[in-house]
Amino acid sequence: MYSLHGHISRVPLSEEVASDESVPSRGERLRRNKMVRLRIPWLMLCLFTAQFVAGCAATTRTTVVQPLSAQREPGRHILVAVTSEGPATEAETNALGEQIVDRLKKTGRFAQVNLKRSPTQQADLLVHCSIADLRRVNLGARLIPVLNARRASMEVHVEVVAGDAMRIVGQATITGLSNGGGLLLWLPHAISGDLDAGTTSQAIEEAAEAVADFVVSA
């Protein structure tokens, strides 16, 4: 090929061939686009199935604001008081309190553990739990993936108060989380008779266990 100045410039034949081969034909482009469109539904189906089958295990998150400093001498009497700032019903509030009491009794570290039901009740330690947030998930929402239910959760602010001086000796923020949507995680619980896995009830159980763990952490 001649330039404007009469010089000859040659493009190597191999480069010309490579240039031609680098540009796909219209038919090739259509075929590739079709393959991409076919793969997208399969990818979405795989992600959907993974969410349905796998899920996340139940767990807790504990943020210690003030490490517990109270001594746990044998013979100590503990009262557990649970209140709600609005999100929990009376039944859910009572369920949390009763489960905390049950778990503290099972530790065998205290002579007496009771729910505080009257302002006149006295004890060596008062475990005051305030429910700050609650995200409910029922069983139907958990087992139907199309609903994309999030994990149930309960956030609790805990204060441990020394009964003699009404002095705060420990504080923490605790969040109980149910397992996430996952058939394989739910089935073992269901087989053992626990149909609450993945629901609000499991989040309450996780929160109660973490509160008890905090109380015996000193």
C-alpha positions as CSV (number, residue, x, y, z in Angstrom):
1,M,0.0,0.0,0.0
2,Y,1.4,3.5,-1.0
3,S,1.4,6.4,1.5
4,L,0.9,10.1,0.5
5,H,4.6,10.5,0.2
6,G,5.0,7.7,-2.1
7,H,6.6,5.3,0.4
8,I,5.5,1.8,0.6
9,S,4.3,0.5,4.0
10,R,3.5,-3.1,4.4
11,V,1.3,-4.8,7.0
12,P,2.5,-8.3,7.7
13,L,0.1,-11.0,6.5
14,S,0.0,-12.6,9.9
15,E,-1.3,-9.4,11.4
16,E,-4.0,-9.0,8.8
17,V,-5.2,-12.5,9.5
18,A,-5.1,-12.0,13.2
19,S,-7.1,-8.8,12.8
20,D,-9.8,-10.5,10.8
21,E,-10.0,-13.4,13.3
22,S,-10.3,-11.0,16.3
23,V,-13.7,-9.7,15.1
24,P,-16.4,-12.3,15.6
25,S,-19.0,-12.8,13.0
26,R,-22.7,-11.7,13.6
27,G,-23.7,-15.3,13.9
28,E,-21.0,-15.9,16.5
29,R,-22.1,-12.9,18.5
30,L,-25.7,-14.1,18.5
31,R,-24.6,-17.5,19.7
32,R,-22.6,-16.1,22.6
33,N,-25.4,-13.8,23.7
34,K,-27.8,-16.7,23.6
35,M,-25.5,-18.8,25.8
36,V,-25.2,-15.9,28.4
37,R,-29.0,-15.6,28.5
38,L,-29.4,-19.3,29.1
39,R,-26.8,-19.4,31.9
40,I,-28.4,-16.5,33.9
41,P,-31.6,-18.5,34.9
42,W,-29.4,-21.5,35.9
43,L,-27.2,-19.3,38.1
44,M,-30.2,-17.8,39.8
45,L,-31.7,-21.2,40.4
46,C,-28.4,-22.4,42.0
47,L,-28.3,-19.4,44.3
48,F,-31.9,-19.9,45.2
49,T,-31.3,-23.6,46.0
50,A,-28.2,-22.8,48.0
51,Q,-30.2,-20.4,50.2
52,F,-32.9,-23.0,50.7
53,V,-30.6,-25.8,51.6
54,A,-27.6,-24.3,53.4
55,G,-28.5,-21.3,55.6
56,C,-26.7,-20.1,58.7
57,A,-26.4,-21.6,62.1
58,A,-28.0,-20.0,65.2
59,T,-25.6,-17.9,67.2
60,T,-25.3,-14.9,69.6
61,R,-23.4,-11.6,69.7
62,T,-22.2,-10.2,73.0
63,T,-20.8,-6.8,73.5
64,V,-19.5,-6.4,77.0
65,V,-19.9,-2.7,78.1
66,Q,-18.7,-3.4,81.7
67,P,-17.1,-6.7,82.6
68,L,-18.9,-8.4,85.5
69,S,-17.1,-7.9,88.8
70,A,-19.6,-9.4,91.3
71,Q,-18.4,-12.3,93.4
72,R,-20.5,-15.5,93.3
73,E,-20.3,-16.8,96.8
74,P,-22.3,-20.0,97.5
75,G,-25.7,-19.2,98.8
76,R,-26.3,-16.1,96.7
77,H,-29.8,-15.3,95.7
78,I,-30.4,-13.9,92.2
79,L,-33.5,-12.2,90.8
80,V,-34.1,-11.9,87.0
81,A,-36.2,-8.9,85.8
82,V,-37.1,-8.6,82.1
83,T,-38.7,-5.6,80.6
84,S,-39.5,-4.6,77.0
85,E,-39.0,-1.1,75.5
86,G,-41.9,-1.9,73.1
87,P,-40.9,-4.6,70.5
88,A,-41.7,-7.7,72.6
89,T,-45.1,-9.0,73.7
90,E,-45.7,-10.0,77.3
91,A,-45.5,-13.7,76.3
92,E,-42.1,-13.1,74.6
93,T,-40.8,-11.1,77.6
94,N,-41.9,-13.8,80.0
95,A,-40.3,-16.5,77.8
96,L,-37.0,-14.8,77.9
97,G,-37.1,-14.4,81.7
98,E,-38.1,-18.0,82.4
99,Q,-35.4,-19.3,80.1
100,I,-32.7,-17.2,81.8
101,V,-33.8,-18.4,85.2
102,D,-33.8,-22.0,84.0
103,R,-30.3,-21.8,82.6
104,L,-28.9,-20.1,85.7
105,K,-30.4,-22.8,87.9
106,K,-28.8,-25.5,85.7
107,T,-25.3,-24.0,86.4
108,G,-25.6,-25.0,90.1
109,R,-23.7,-21.9,91.1
110,F,-26.4,-20.1,92.9
111,A,-28.5,-21.1,95.9
112,Q,-31.7,-19.5,94.5
113,V,-32.7,-18.0,91.2
114,N,-36.2,-16.5,90.7
115,L,-38.1,-14.1,88.4
116,K,-38.7,-10.7,89.9
117,R,-42.4,-10.4,90.0
118,S,-42.8,-7.7,92.7
119,P,-40.9,-4.4,93.5
120,T,-40.5,-5.6,97.1
121,Q,-38.5,-8.7,96.2
122,Q,-34.9,-8.5,97.4
123,A,-31.8,-10.5,96.3
124,D,-28.0,-10.4,96.4
125,L,-27.9,-9.8,92.6
126,L,-30.5,-8.4,90.2
127,V,-30.1,-9.3,86.5
128,H,-32.1,-6.6,84.7
129,C,-32.7,-7.4,81.0
130,S,-34.3,-4.8,78.7
131,I,-35.5,-6.0,75.3
132,A,-34.4,-3.3,72.9
133,D,-35.2,-4.9,69.5
134,L,-37.0,-8.0,68.2
135,R,-37.2,-9.3,64.6
136,R,-39.8,-12.0,64.3
137,V,-39.8,-15.0,61.8
138,N,-42.4,-17.7,61.8
139,L,-42.0,-21.3,60.6
140,G,-43.9,-20.7,57.4
141,A,-41.6,-17.8,56.3
142,R,-38.5,-19.9,57.3
143,L,-39.4,-22.9,55.1
144,I,-40.6,-21.0,52.0
145,P,-37.4,-19.6,50.3
146,V,-39.4,-17.4,48.0
147,L,-40.3,-15.3,51.1
148,N,-36.5,-14.7,51.7
149,A,-37.0,-14.5,55.4
150,R,-34.2,-13.0,57.4
151,R,-32.9,-14.5,60.6
152,A,-35.0,-13.9,63.7
153,S,-33.2,-11.9,66.3
154,M,-33.6,-10.4,69.8
155,E,-31.4,-7.7,71.2
156,V,-31.2,-7.4,75.0
157,H,-29.4,-4.8,77.2
158,V,-28.3,-6.4,80.4
159,E,-27.4,-4.8,83.7
160,V,-26.3,-6.8,86.8
161,V,-26.9,-4.9,90.0
162,A,-25.5,-5.6,93.4
163,G,-28.6,-5.7,95.7
164,D,-26.9,-4.4,98.8
165,A,-25.7,-1.1,97.4
166,M,-27.8,-1.0,94.1
167,R,-24.5,-0.7,92.3
168,I,-24.1,-1.8,88.6
169,V,-21.4,-4.4,88.6
170,G,-21.7,-5.5,84.9
171,Q,-23.3,-4.5,81.6
172,A,-23.6,-6.0,78.2
173,T,-25.6,-5.9,75.0
174,I,-26.6,-9.3,73.7
175,T,-28.2,-10.4,70.4
176,G,-29.6,-13.8,69.9
177,L,-29.9,-14.9,66.3
178,S,-31.9,-17.9,64.9
179,N,-30.5,-20.0,62.1
180,G,-31.0,-18.7,58.6
181,G,-33.3,-20.2,56.0
182,G,-31.9,-23.7,55.3
183,L,-33.7,-27.0,55.0
184,L,-30.7,-29.0,56.0
185,L,-30.3,-27.0,59.2
186,W,-33.9,-27.2,60.1
187,L,-34.5,-30.9,59.5
188,P,-32.3,-32.2,62.4
189,H,-34.2,-30.0,64.8
190,A,-37.5,-31.1,63.4
191,I,-36.6,-34.7,63.7
192,S,-35.8,-34.2,67.3
193,G,-39.1,-32.5,67.9
194,D,-37.8,-28.9,67.9
195,L,-40.0,-27.1,65.3
196,D,-38.9,-23.7,66.5
197,A,-35.6,-23.8,64.8
198,G,-35.1,-20.7,62.6
199,T,-37.9,-18.8,64.3
200,T,-38.4,-16.1,66.9
201,S,-38.5,-18.7,69.7
202,Q,-35.0,-19.9,68.8
203,A,-33.7,-16.3,68.9
204,I,-35.1,-15.9,72.4
205,E,-33.4,-19.2,73.4
206,E,-30.1,-18.0,72.1
207,A,-30.4,-14.6,73.9
208,A,-31.3,-16.4,77.2
209,E,-28.3,-18.6,77.0
210,A,-25.9,-15.7,76.3
211,V,-27.4,-13.7,79.2
212,A,-26.8,-16.7,81.6
213,D,-23.2,-17.1,80.2
214,F,-22.6,-13.4,81.0
215,V,-23.9,-13.6,84.5
216,V,-21.5,-16.5,85.3
217,S,-18.6,-14.9,83.6
218,A,-17.1,-13.2,86.6
